[in-house]
Amino acid sequence: MPRPKRTEAEVQWRRERILAASAAVFQRVGFAAATMEEIAREAEYSPAALYNYFRSKEEIIVAAIEQVVDQMTRILVEPMPFSMPFEQRLRWRVQRMTETAFANRGLLMTLEGADGPPSLGVHAARAKQCADRTHSPWTSLMAEGQEGGHLRTDIAPEHLALALTGLMRGTMATLVAQPNPPELPFLADLTDRLVDLFLNGARCR
């Protein structure tokens, strides 16, 4: 008797379980040393079952990047009331983005490891396209701030976006490397100070 075909929800659940297992393995042994067999053991699957969902660890980490970028993109494009001041909306989005990044610090540690970013082979272009997806929403947000008279207009909105996201990446790279991750109140305070640092140079004069 043929095995019933898995539903889309079941397939998605299994993929997410594998992604969670891979994050634990990558964080424990590093991307270079990780094997598909070890990821399968962590996920409590057989290697053959694992290959039904992913063909390589490079494909797994790109899928993990896509998952996190999807979460971040939803934060950036989520409608917010225009009655809320621009600065408050900016702080809310940066706070949520920072929390999302920190919740996925295992992936960030893998991407920013001592050996440098992992070599993704044929999946490298897909990973770059994925990473570039958040830049457009950030640029739109900066343009909105300029049009509303909140941000200086002598700097292109895409450059303002790069300045802010660069501050965020630098901050997160330092935090995820710490053996004892900070508590959320500390993260919230740090995020506020990070936005202050950005606005001190970006506010309309």
N, CA, C and O of each residue as an XYZ file, in Angstrom:
820
protein
N       0.855     -1.200      0.000
C       0.000      0.000      0.000
C       0.890      1.249      0.000
O       1.767      1.357      0.857
N       0.698      2.198     -0.930
C       1.567      3.370     -1.000
C       1.407      4.263      0.224
O       0.322      4.400      0.790
N       2.537      4.870      0.614
C       2.523      5.781      1.761
C       1.753      7.042      1.403
O       1.933      7.584      0.313
N       0.881      7.528      2.319
C       0.129      8.763      2.029
C       1.079      9.934      1.786
O       2.096     10.077      2.464
N       0.734     10.756      0.818
C       1.556     11.916      0.505
C       1.471     12.942      1.631
O       0.387     13.253      2.124
N       2.637     13.465      2.033
C       2.646     14.437      3.118
C       2.025     15.753      2.650
O       2.168     16.159      1.497
N       1.336     16.398      3.579
C       0.748     17.695      3.262
C       1.842     18.755      3.224
O       2.950     18.539      3.717
N       1.520     19.892      2.639
C       2.481     20.998      2.569
C       2.887     21.456      3.964
O       4.044     21.803      4.199
N       1.920     21.453      4.894
C       2.222     21.857      6.276
C       3.197     20.881      6.924
O       4.094     21.301      7.655
N       3.033     19.578      6.666
C       3.944     18.580      7.228
C       5.352     18.745      6.667
O       6.338     18.653      7.398
N       5.435     18.991      5.363
C       6.746     19.180      4.740
C       7.431     20.410      5.328
O       8.623     20.378      5.636
N       6.667     21.498      5.484
C       7.230     22.718      6.043
C       7.686     22.495      7.480
O       8.739     22.994      7.876
N       6.912     21.754      8.261
C       7.289     21.468      9.651
C       8.587     20.678      9.695
O       9.454     20.966     10.520
N       8.735     19.697      8.831
C       9.950     18.889      8.805
C      11.155     19.715      8.366
O      12.249     19.555      8.907
N      10.963     20.587      7.399
C      12.060     21.451      6.958
C      12.503     22.374      8.097
O      13.700     22.569      8.312
N      11.546     22.935      8.816
C      11.897     23.829      9.915
C      12.612     23.067     11.033
O      13.504     23.613     11.684
N      12.228     21.824     11.255
C      12.910     20.997     12.253
C      14.363     20.753     11.842
O      15.264     20.777     12.680
N      14.580     20.522     10.564
C      15.942     20.321     10.068
C      16.756     21.601     10.180
O      17.931     21.561     10.544
N      16.135     22.740      9.869
C      16.843     24.016      9.981
C      17.247     24.287     11.424
O      18.354     24.760     11.679
N      16.357     23.992     12.371
C      16.686     24.184     13.787
C      17.829     23.265     14.196
O      18.730     23.681     14.924
N      17.799     22.023     13.734
C      18.866     21.072     14.060
C      20.191     21.522     13.458
O      21.238     21.416     14.098
N      20.143     22.022     12.230
C      21.379     22.454     11.577
C      21.994     23.641     12.312
O      23.215     23.732     12.436
N      21.150     24.554     12.802
C      21.666     25.712     13.543
C      22.435     25.255     14.773
O      23.491     25.800     15.094
N      21.893     24.236     15.467
C      22.570     23.710     16.655
C      23.908     23.074     16.284
O      24.903     23.257     16.985
N      23.927     22.334     15.191
C      25.166     21.670     14.764
C      26.196     22.699     14.300
O      27.365     22.611     14.674
N      25.778     23.666     13.494
C      26.707     24.683     13.007
C      27.314     25.461     14.166
O      28.506     25.771     14.160
N      26.482     25.777     15.170
C      26.969     26.537     16.314
C      27.924     25.694     17.148
O      28.863     26.226     17.741
N      27.695     24.394     17.199
C      28.508     23.510     18.042
C      29.858     23.187     17.405
O      30.882     23.224     18.086
N      29.873     22.876     16.124
C      31.120     22.400     15.505
C      31.616     23.307     14.377
O      32.719     23.109     13.868
N      30.809     24.308     13.980
C      31.186     25.153     12.858
C      30.673     24.582     11.548
O      30.436     23.381     11.423
N      30.508     25.466     10.576
C      29.932     25.043      9.305
C      30.856     24.079      8.566
O      30.400     23.074      8.020
N      32.149     24.382      8.549
C      33.089     23.562      7.783
C      33.121     22.127      8.281
O      33.201     21.191      7.485
N      33.060     21.948      9.596
C      33.170     20.595     10.169
C      31.834     19.854     10.204
O      31.810     18.636     10.384
N      30.735     20.564     10.034
C      29.413     19.919     10.109
C      29.216     18.964      8.932
O      29.709     19.203      7.829
N      28.497     17.899      9.186
C      28.175     16.933      8.132
C      26.664     16.733      8.071
O      25.947     16.992      9.037
N      26.208     16.275      6.941
C      24.785     15.977      6.789
C      24.371     14.879      7.764
O      23.253     14.897      8.278
N      25.258     13.930      8.019
C      24.945     12.844      8.945
C      24.710     13.379     10.348
O      23.789     12.942     11.038
N      25.551     14.337     10.776
C      25.385     14.900     12.117
C      24.104     15.719     12.209
O      23.412     15.679     13.227
N      23.786     16.455     11.159
C      22.538     17.218     11.138
C      21.347     16.271     11.221
O      20.377     16.548     11.927
N      21.422     15.153     10.499
C      20.339     14.161     10.534
C      20.150     13.614     11.941
O      19.020     13.464     12.404
N      21.260     13.312     12.627
C      21.157     12.795     14.005
C      20.523     13.826     14.919
O      19.680     13.493     15.752
N      20.931     15.090     14.763
C      20.389     16.161     15.611
C      18.888     16.312     15.392
O      18.144     16.584     16.334
N      18.443     16.136     14.147
C      17.021     16.271     13.814
C      16.248     14.980     14.076
O      15.026     14.937     13.939
N      16.980     13.927     14.455
C      16.391     12.601     14.702
C      15.755     12.033     13.430
O      14.669     11.454     13.458
N      16.465     12.217     12.321
C      16.095     11.624     11.041
C      17.239     10.733     10.573
O      18.363     10.829     11.065
N      16.940      9.885      9.636
C      18.000      9.138      8.977
C      18.623     10.033      7.911
O      17.950     10.934      7.410
N      19.889      9.816      7.549
C      20.487     10.612      6.483
C      19.665     10.564      5.196
O      19.532     11.570      4.500
N      19.113      9.389      4.884
C      18.303      9.264      3.659
C      17.079     10.170      3.728
O      16.720     10.810      2.740
N      16.431     10.225      4.909
C      15.259     11.096      5.071
C      15.648     12.566      4.928
O      14.911     13.360      4.345
N      16.821     12.918      5.469
C      17.281     14.303      5.382
C      17.460     14.726      3.929
O      17.104     15.842      3.550
N      18.015     13.825      3.117
C      18.262     14.157      1.713
C      16.967     14.300      0.913
O      16.994     14.793     -0.215
N      15.852     13.882      1.471
C      14.571     14.128      0.806
C      14.201     15.608      0.822
O      13.398     16.067      0.009
N      14.798     16.353      1.760
C      14.450     17.764      1.935
C      15.572     18.708      1.511
O      15.306     19.786      0.979
N      16.814     18.316      1.741
C      17.962     19.148      1.384
C      19.071     18.255      0.826
O      19.317     17.162      1.337
N      19.727     18.727     -0.209
C      20.762     17.931     -0.854
C      22.150     18.166     -0.271
O      23.059     17.366     -0.491
N      22.320     19.272      0.480
C      23.639     19.591      1.025
C      23.489     20.545      2.194
O      22.436     21.158      2.374
N      24.549     20.672      2.992
C      24.504     21.626      4.108
C      24.510     23.059      3.583
O      24.002     23.962      4.248
N      25.089     23.278      2.381
C      25.040     24.610      1.771
C      23.603     25.004      1.452
O      23.205     26.150      1.658
N      22.831     24.050      0.949
C      21.417     24.319      0.661
C      20.648     24.582      1.948
O      19.728     25.399      1.971
N      21.025     23.888      3.020
C      20.364     24.079      4.312
C      20.600     25.489      4.835
O      19.656     26.154      5.263
N      21.847     25.956      4.806
C      22.122     27.268      5.403
C      21.494     28.388      4.568
O      21.087     29.410      5.122
N      21.412     28.213      3.251
C      20.739     29.221      2.430
C      19.249     29.255      2.756
O      18.646     30.327      2.802
N      18.655     28.082      2.983
C      17.241     28.038      3.378
C      17.044     28.727      4.724
O      16.030     29.391      4.940
N      18.021     28.569      5.640
C      17.932     29.239      6.936
C      18.021     30.753      6.767
O      17.290     31.496      7.422
N      18.915     31.212      5.888
C      19.025     32.646      5.603
C      17.710     33.173      5.050
O      17.235     34.230      5.465
N      17.125     32.440      4.119
C      15.856     32.862      3.515
C      14.757     32.958      4.567
O      13.938     33.876      4.533
N      14.742     32.018      5.494
C      13.719     32.021      6.544
C      13.839     33.278      7.402
O      12.836     33.929      7.695
N      15.061     33.621      7.804
C      15.262     34.805      8.644
C      14.968     36.085      7.861
O      14.358     37.015      8.390
N      15.400     36.129      6.607
C      15.141     37.316      5.788
C      13.646     37.505      5.569
O      13.169     38.639      5.541
N      12.903     36.421      5.414
C      11.441     36.520      5.298
C      10.853     37.189      6.540
O       9.990     38.060      6.437
N      11.332     36.768      7.720
C      10.852     37.355      8.972
C      11.175     38.851      9.019
O      10.331     39.660      9.405
N      12.395     39.214      8.624
C      12.816     40.612      8.680
C      12.072     41.462      7.661
O      11.706     42.603      7.945
N      11.851     40.912      6.488
C      11.139     41.670      5.452
C       9.713     41.982      5.891
O       9.197     43.070      5.636
N       9.078     41.006      6.560
C       7.715     41.250      7.053
C       7.699     42.390      8.066
O       6.752     43.176      8.100
N       8.740     42.485      8.890
C       8.824     43.579      9.856
C       8.944     44.917      9.132
O       8.305     45.897      9.514
N       9.757     44.950      8.100
C      10.032     46.207      7.398
C       8.846     46.716      6.587
O       8.685     47.924      6.410
N       8.017     45.799      6.096
C       6.898     46.231      5.244
C       5.565     46.215      5.985
O       4.529     46.541      5.405
N       5.583     45.838      7.261
C       4.331     45.806      8.020
C       3.731     47.209      8.113
O       4.416     48.142      8.531
N       2.464     47.374      7.730
C       1.849     48.707      7.786
C       1.819     49.233      9.215
O       1.551     48.494     10.162
N       2.100     50.518      9.349
C       2.055     51.169     10.658
C       1.264     52.459     10.529
O       1.277     53.085      9.470
N       0.578     52.866     11.583
C      -0.233     54.084     11.502
C       0.627     55.317     11.248
O       1.633     55.527     11.924
N       0.230     56.131     10.271
C       0.998     57.333      9.967
C       0.880     58.368     11.081
O       1.648     59.329     11.123
N      -0.086     58.171     11.988
C      -0.174     59.073     13.135
C       1.002     58.861     14.092
O       1.301     59.728     14.913
N       1.665     57.708     13.987
C       2.830     57.435     14.823
C       4.013     58.224     14.262
O       4.289     58.130     13.066
N       4.717     58.998     15.086
C       5.847     59.786     14.586
C       6.883     58.905     13.883
O       7.065     57.740     14.238
N       7.555     59.474     12.888
C       8.525     58.721     12.094
C       9.590     58.084     12.979
O       9.919     56.910     12.813
N      10.122     58.851     13.910
C      11.201     58.329     14.746
C      10.733     57.127     15.559
O      11.488     56.174     15.756
N       9.498     57.171     16.027
C       8.968     56.049     16.799
C       8.821     54.809     15.915
O       9.112     53.691     16.339
N       8.367     55.029     14.683
C       8.243     53.895     13.752
C       9.615     53.309     13.428
O       9.776     52.092     13.329
N      10.596     54.186     13.265
C      11.953     53.718     12.979
C      12.489     52.892     14.149
O      13.052     51.816     13.951
N      12.311     53.404     15.365
C      12.809     52.674     16.529
C      12.113     51.323     16.670
O      12.751     50.332     17.024
N      10.812     51.276     16.395
C      10.084     50.012     16.508
C      10.634     48.980     15.537
O      10.838     47.820     15.895
N      10.875     49.417     14.295
C      11.370     48.471     13.288
C      12.784     47.999     13.618
O      13.091     46.815     13.482
N      13.640     48.912     14.047
C      15.004     48.516     14.402
C      14.985     47.560     15.590
O      15.730     46.580     15.623
N      14.121     47.856     16.569
C      14.016     46.977     17.738
C      13.589     45.565     17.334
O      14.193     44.582     17.765
N      12.557     45.471     16.514
C      12.072     44.159     16.078
C      13.113     43.426     15.240
O      13.285     42.215     15.377
N      13.808     44.162     14.370
C      14.843     43.546     13.546
C      15.979     43.018     14.415
O      16.492     41.925     14.176
N      16.366     43.786     15.412
C      17.444     43.360     16.299
C      17.045     42.120     17.081
O      17.839     41.193     17.235
N      15.812     42.105     17.573
C      15.329     40.929     18.311
C      15.310     39.690     17.414
O      15.676     38.599     17.851
N      14.887     39.856     16.173
C      14.845     38.732     15.238
C      16.248     38.222     14.943
O      16.489     37.015     14.925
N      17.171     39.147     14.712
C      18.556     38.749     14.455
C      19.134     38.016     15.656
O      19.812     37.000     15.507
N      18.860     38.541     16.852
C      19.432     37.938     18.056
C      18.819     36.575     18.332
O      19.493     35.679     18.839
N      17.546     36.414     18.002
C      16.907     35.103     18.175
C      17.526     34.063     17.246
O      17.427     32.861     17.494
N      18.162     34.531     16.181
C      18.813     33.632     15.224
C      20.333     33.783     15.289
O      21.021     33.683     14.273
N      20.842     34.025     16.485
C      22.274     34.294     16.623
C      23.138     33.100     16.226
O      24.290     33.277     15.830
N      22.588     31.866     16.330
C      23.361     30.704     15.882
C      23.706     30.813     14.405
O      24.825     30.501     13.997
N      22.741     31.255     13.603
C      22.984     31.445     12.175
C      23.980     32.572     11.951
O      24.869     32.456     11.108
N      23.837     33.679     12.710
C      24.764     34.795     12.561
C      26.178     34.382     12.929
O      27.132     34.794     12.270
N      26.328     33.574     13.973
C      27.647     33.105     14.367
C      28.264     32.253     13.267
O      29.474     32.295     13.044
N      27.433     31.483     12.583
C      27.932     30.657     11.473
C      28.409     31.535     10.324
O      29.456     31.278      9.730
N      27.630     32.579     10.014
C      27.972     33.445      8.889
C      29.147     34.358      9.199
O      29.865     34.773      8.289
N      29.354     34.680     10.480
C      30.424     35.592     10.879
C      31.505     34.849     11.658
O      32.193     35.445     12.487
N      31.657     33.567     11.399
C      32.595     32.746     12.158
C      34.044     33.134     11.941
O      34.369     33.932     11.062
N      34.912     32.550     12.764
C      36.340     32.859     12.695
C      36.932     32.494     11.337
O      37.903     33.106     10.893
N      36.348     31.505     10.685
C      36.847     31.091      9.370
C      36.267     31.926      8.240
O      36.538     31.657      7.070
N      35.474     32.935      8.573
C      34.847     33.761      7.554
C      33.553     33.138      7.072
O      33.202     32.036      7.491
N      32.837     33.834      6.191
C      31.564     33.301      5.679
C      31.776     31.953      5.000
O      32.776     31.755      4.310
N      30.842     31.029      5.191
C      30.990     29.712      4.555
C      30.914     29.799      3.045
O      30.198     30.633      2.490
N      31.660     28.928      2.389
C      31.611     28.855      0.931
C      30.338     28.123      0.525
O      30.129     26.974      0.914
N      29.496     28.778     -0.247
C      28.186     28.216     -0.568
C      28.098     27.661     -1.984
O      27.047     27.172     -2.395
N      29.190     27.734     -2.727
C      29.213     27.129     -4.051
C      28.113     27.642     -4.954
O      27.945     28.850     -5.123
N      27.356     26.712     -5.539
C      26.318     27.083     -6.506
C      25.188     27.864     -5.848
O      24.372     28.470     -6.543
N      25.127     27.859     -4.511
C      24.041     28.557     -3.806
C      24.423     29.989     -3.421
O      23.607     30.704     -2.841
N      25.663     30.423     -3.738
C      26.136     31.740     -3.306
C      25.283     32.867     -3.886
O      24.946     33.813     -3.173
N      24.933     32.779     -5.161
C      24.127     33.841     -5.789
C      22.749     33.919     -5.150
O      22.221     35.010     -4.935
N      22.168     32.767     -4.848
C      20.863     32.739     -4.196
C      20.930     33.392     -2.816
O      20.016     34.116     -2.422
N      22.018     33.132     -2.084
C      22.183     33.732     -0.761
C      22.331     35.243     -0.867
O      21.773     35.980     -0.054
N      23.091     35.718     -1.881
C      23.267     37.164     -2.040
C      21.951     37.836     -2.397
O      21.634     38.895     -1.856
N      21.185     37.243     -3.290
C      19.875     37.806     -3.642
C      18.989     37.905     -2.417
O      18.254     38.877     -2.242
N      19.065     36.895     -1.576
C      18.257     36.861     -0.362
C      18.681     37.988      0.580
O      17.840     38.707      1.121
N      19.997     38.133      0.772
C      20.504     39.165      1.675
C      20.170     40.567      1.169
O      19.985     41.484      1.969
N      20.091     40.741     -0.146
C      19.806     42.057     -0.729
C      18.343     42.460     -0.587
O      18.003     43.627     -0.787
N      17.476     41.515     -0.247
C      16.039     41.794     -0.227
C      15.631     42.832      0.806
O      14.655     43.554      0.602
N      16.360     42.919      1.910
C      15.967     43.875      2.950
C      16.444     45.286      2.645
O      15.994     46.240      3.281
N      17.349     45.435      1.679
C      17.897     46.782      1.437
C      16.847     47.724      0.864
O      16.787     48.891      1.252
N      16.021     47.235     -0.051
C      15.005     48.097     -0.663
C      14.004     48.641      0.360
O      13.709     49.836      0.330
N      13.464     47.798      1.277
C      12.553     48.357      2.285
C      13.223     49.380      3.198
O      12.598     50.369      3.581
N      14.493     49.151      3.552
C      15.199     50.140      4.387
C      15.352     51.455      3.628
O      15.165     52.534      4.190
N      15.697     51.349      2.335
C      15.855     52.557      1.522
C      14.535     53.324      1.432
O      14.520     54.552      1.511
N      13.436     52.599      1.268
C      12.112     53.244      1.210
C      11.796     53.963      2.515
O      11.214     55.047      2.509
N      12.182     53.354      3.632
C      11.937     53.968      4.937
C      12.747     55.257      5.081
O      12.248     56.250      5.610
N      13.993     55.240      4.612
C      14.819     56.453      4.679
C      14.232     57.552      3.780
O      14.214     58.724      4.156
N      13.753     57.163      2.589
C      13.138     58.141      1.690
C      11.892     58.747      2.327
O      11.627     59.940      2.176
N      11.138     57.928      3.031
C       9.951     58.416      3.738
C      10.346     59.452      4.786
O       9.685     60.481      4.930
N      11.422     59.176      5.513
C      11.900     60.126      6.514
C      12.361     61.431      5.896
O      12.169     62.499      6.477
N      12.969     61.351      4.721
C      13.401     62.570      4.034
C      12.209     63.381      3.547
O      12.174     64.603      3.692
N      11.239     62.692      2.972
C      10.060     63.387      2.451
C       9.269     64.057      3.565
O       8.626     65.082      3.342
N       9.313     63.481      4.765
C       8.592     64.061      5.893
C       9.380     65.124      6.619
O       8.891     65.687      7.598
N      10.601     65.418      6.164
C      11.411     66.453      6.798
C      12.112     65.991      8.060
O      12.537     66.818      8.867
N      12.241     64.680      8.245
C      12.865     64.160      9.453
C      14.349     63.848      9.254
O      15.134     63.939     10.198
N      14.731     63.483      8.040
C      16.113     63.100      7.764
C      16.712     64.029      6.730
O      16.009     64.526      5.850
N      17.995     64.261      6.832
C      18.692     65.144      5.909
C      18.605     64.614      4.481
O      18.566     63.404      4.259
N      18.577     65.520      3.529
C      18.374     65.127      2.131
C      19.643     65.235      1.290
O      19.614     64.974      0.087
N      20.766     65.620      1.921
C      22.009     65.720      1.153
C      22.737     64.377      1.074
O      23.833     64.286      0.521
N      22.116     63.340      1.632
C      22.648     61.977      1.546
C      21.568     61.112      0.910
O      20.406     61.174      1.311
N      21.936     60.320     -0.061
C      20.969     59.471     -0.753
C      20.329     58.500      0.236
O      21.004     58.021      1.147
N      19.040     58.201      0.074
C      18.365     57.305      1.021
C      19.018     55.928      1.113
O      19.037     55.321      2.183
N      19.558     55.429     -0.015
C      20.211     54.113      0.051
C      21.482     54.163      0.896
O      21.862     53.165      1.509
N      22.147     55.336      0.928
C      23.344     55.468      1.758
C      22.969     55.590      3.239
O      23.677     55.080      4.109
N      21.867     56.258      3.514
C      21.378     56.299      4.897
C      21.009     54.890      5.363
O      21.292     54.507      6.498
N      20.376     54.128      4.476
C      20.012     52.745      4.818
C      21.251     51.926      5.111
O      21.268     51.152      6.069
N      22.296     52.083      4.298
C      23.540     51.347      4.518
C      24.194     51.740      5.841
O      24.765     50.896      6.531
N      24.108     53.033      6.194
C      24.699     53.492      7.456
C      24.005     52.842      8.649
O      24.665     52.369      9.574
N      22.668     52.818      8.625
C      21.926     52.244      9.745
C      22.129     50.731      9.826
O      22.404     50.199     10.902
N      21.997     50.042      8.705
C      22.142     48.578      8.741
C      23.577     48.184      9.058
O      23.813     47.128      9.645
N      24.541     49.022      8.675
C      25.927     48.746      9.046
C      26.127     48.814     10.548
O      26.825     47.978     11.122
N      25.514     49.812     11.193
C      25.570     49.904     12.654
C      24.938     48.674     13.302
O      25.461     48.132     14.276
N      23.809     48.244     12.748
C      23.118     47.082     13.309
C      23.952     45.816     13.164
O      24.076     45.031     14.105
N      24.525     45.623     11.974
C      25.330     44.415     11.753
C      26.554     44.390     12.665
O      26.890     43.356     13.241
N      27.220     45.549     12.788
C      28.395     45.613     13.642
C      28.064     45.317     15.092
O      28.807     44.617     15.780
N      26.936     45.857     15.553
C      26.508     45.621     16.938
C      26.186     44.156     17.165
O      26.626     43.573     18.156
N      25.417     43.547     16.252
C      25.021     42.159     16.415
C      26.215     41.221     16.322
O      26.268     40.220     17.037
N      27.178     41.529     15.452
C      28.357     40.680     15.316
C      29.127     40.624     16.631
O      29.683     39.585     16.986
N      29.159     41.752     17.360
C      29.842     41.783     18.658
C      29.056     41.006     19.704
O      29.643     40.259     20.487
N      27.734     41.171     19.728
C      26.911     40.536     20.750
C      26.856     39.018     20.608
O      26.952     38.301     21.604
N      26.704     38.523     19.384
C      26.530     37.081     19.212
C      27.797     36.315     19.546
O      27.745     35.115     19.817
N      28.952     37.006     19.530
C      30.205     36.327     19.842
C      30.410     36.138     21.340
O      31.301     35.396     21.753
N      29.595     36.803     22.158
C      29.753     36.694     23.612
C      29.253     35.332     24.103
O      28.217     34.849     23.644
N      29.984     34.715     25.031
C      29.552     33.399     25.532
C      28.231     33.445     26.285
O      27.462     32.484     26.254
N      27.964     34.565     26.965
C      26.710     34.724     27.697
C      25.888     35.834     27.039
O      26.193     37.014     27.215
N      24.850     35.467     26.284
C      24.067     36.489     25.582
C      23.389     37.436     26.548
O      22.949     37.008     27.615
N      23.289     38.723     26.203
C      22.643     39.700     27.087
C      21.141     39.464     27.175
O      20.543     38.812     26.319
N      20.549     40.011     28.232
C      19.107     39.926     28.409
C      18.410     40.932     27.481
O      19.021     41.889     27.004
N      17.121     40.688     27.241
C      16.369     41.542     26.321
C      16.338     43.013     26.746
O      16.436     43.876     25.872
N      16.207     43.355     28.048
C      16.227     44.778     28.420
C      17.523     45.469     27.993
O      17.501     46.615     27.543
N      18.646     44.771     28.134
C      19.919     45.341     27.686
C      19.901     45.542     26.180
O      20.361     46.569     25.680
N      19.371     44.562     25.458
C      19.301     44.647     24.001
C      18.429     45.819     23.570
O      18.760     46.529     22.620
N      17.303     46.023     24.276
C      16.403     47.132     23.951
C      17.092     48.473     24.178
O      16.973     49.386     23.360
N      17.811     48.588     25.287
C      18.517     49.837     25.590
C      19.618     50.090     24.565
O      19.804     51.217     24.108
N      20.338     49.041     24.209
C      21.404     49.177     23.219
C      20.839     49.592     21.865
O      21.434     50.408     21.160
N      19.693     49.028     21.507
C      19.054     49.385     20.240
C      18.666     50.853     20.225
O      18.859     51.529     19.215
N      18.125     51.358     21.323
C      17.758     52.773     21.412
C      18.987     53.660     21.215
O      18.933     54.660     20.498
N      20.094     53.283     21.858
C      21.311     54.087     21.734
C      21.874     54.008     20.318
O      22.443     54.978     19.818
N      21.717     52.867     19.683
C      22.171     52.703     18.302
C      21.383     53.634     17.377
O      21.964     54.289     16.512
N      20.057     53.691     17.559
C      19.231     54.585     16.742
C      19.594     56.038     17.035
O      19.634     56.860     16.120
N      19.860     56.367     18.309
C      20.290     57.726     18.652
C      21.561     58.093     17.892
O      21.681     59.195     17.356
N      22.506     57.156     17.852
C      23.774     57.415     17.158
C      23.524     57.684     15.674
O      24.126     58.587     15.093
N      22.634     56.897     15.065
C      22.303     57.101     13.656
C      21.625     58.457     13.454
O      22.007     59.215     12.562
N      20.625     58.762     14.274
C      19.867     60.001     14.087
C      20.695     61.245     14.358
O      20.431     62.300     13.782
N      21.698     61.138     15.232
C      22.544     62.307     15.494
C      23.232     62.797     14.225
O      23.503     63.989     14.079
N      23.509     61.878     13.315
C      24.127     62.280     12.062
C      23.156     62.406     10.916
O      23.461     63.050      9.912
N      21.967     61.789     11.050
C      21.042     61.726      9.921
C      19.861     62.678     10.034
O      19.155     62.886      9.047
N      19.622     63.269     11.218
C      18.467     64.165     11.362
C      18.605     65.390     10.464
O      19.703     65.862     10.167
N      17.464     65.871     10.056
C      17.419     67.082      9.248
C      17.920     68.246     10.081
O      17.455     68.448     11.202
N      18.870     69.022      9.548
C      19.458     70.138     10.302
C      18.609     71.388     10.209
O      18.960     72.418     10.786
